Amino acid sequence: MPGGNDLRPVLRVYSHGMTTASFQALVRAVIDDSVANTWADAVLEWEVDGLEEDPRGLGMCVCGQPNLVQLFTIRNTRNGNVLFPIGSKCVHQFEVKELDQQVNVLSDLLRLRTAINDGKFVTLTSEYFTRALLEFLYDEGAFPPDQWNGGDGEVDVDFLLKMFNKRDKDAITPPQRRKIRALLMTKVFPFVQAYQRVR
Ligand SMILES: [Zn+2]
């Protein structure tokens, strides 16, 4: 495109179906609230802080994109600034692996909570869980020490990960099934339902 004088707002499509105009609005919003003043440096200052769901889709992303259902909050680790709401597509534009993982794990947590609240029969399968989600739940304190895990919550999550990773689910014994059920009912589900960073 000679001269770069083409001012049409939509010039080309970015990854995740994003337009140039939206991407530029995103860049402006992020740089305005960052310490760094270049996009490449600014994206490194942020972490994903929370996720709210609005089934009515009334939210508008910081890039101007309307009809957001999943509204993420991101927080600048250098100056404490917060951007809200921002959609997952825009967070993916940062191209920072940790942010993508945080978006995914909070989305997974929300999906799990919805299933629990809808009364679905939630089991330890990839329909509701991922390895990353189990590890995240442990990191966030879902497995407090008690007499059954010998005072170490890591015992609980290690057990669940081991069961989750079993390719042959028929190899899980009845006592193991009961233990999985107990951990889900007494620790995972109440923790997920009360988890404040997802609303
Ligand atoms: Zn956006």
Residues whose N, C-alpha, C, O or C-beta is under 5 A from the ligand:
A	BS01	ZN	C61 V62 C63 Q65 G87 C90
